[in-house]
């Protein structure tokens, strides 16, 4: 499972989702889908824009979580 850490990055940067949407040029609805983890895909160009706006790396936003309990 892929976990999206967008909410914690926004808090750490003291930025709202609306501010990020304006900087990146995406709709608030699309960023909200990403933030809640409901997105099925993300373009690399979008990920790069988010990373530039938040001054972070892709691995700061997307994290793999092993859900196997073997």
Residue pairs with C-beta under 8 A, 6 or more apart in sequence:
1 64
1 65
1 66
1 67
2 37
2 62
2 63
2 64
2 65
3 37
3 62
3 63
3 64
3 65
4 34
4 35
4 36
4 37
4 39
4 61
4 62
5 60
5 61
5 62
5 63
6 31
6 34
6 35
6 50
6 61
7 35
9 54
9 56
9 60
9 61
10 16
10 17
10 20
10 35
10 54
13 54
13 55
15 54
17 28
17 31
17 32
17 35
18 28
20 31
20 50
20 53
20 54
21 27
21 28
21 30
21 31
23 49
23 53
24 31
24 46
24 49
24 50
24 53
25 49
26 46
26 49
33 39
34 42
42 62
47 58
47 61
47 62
50 61
51 57
51 58
51 60
51 61
54 60
54 61
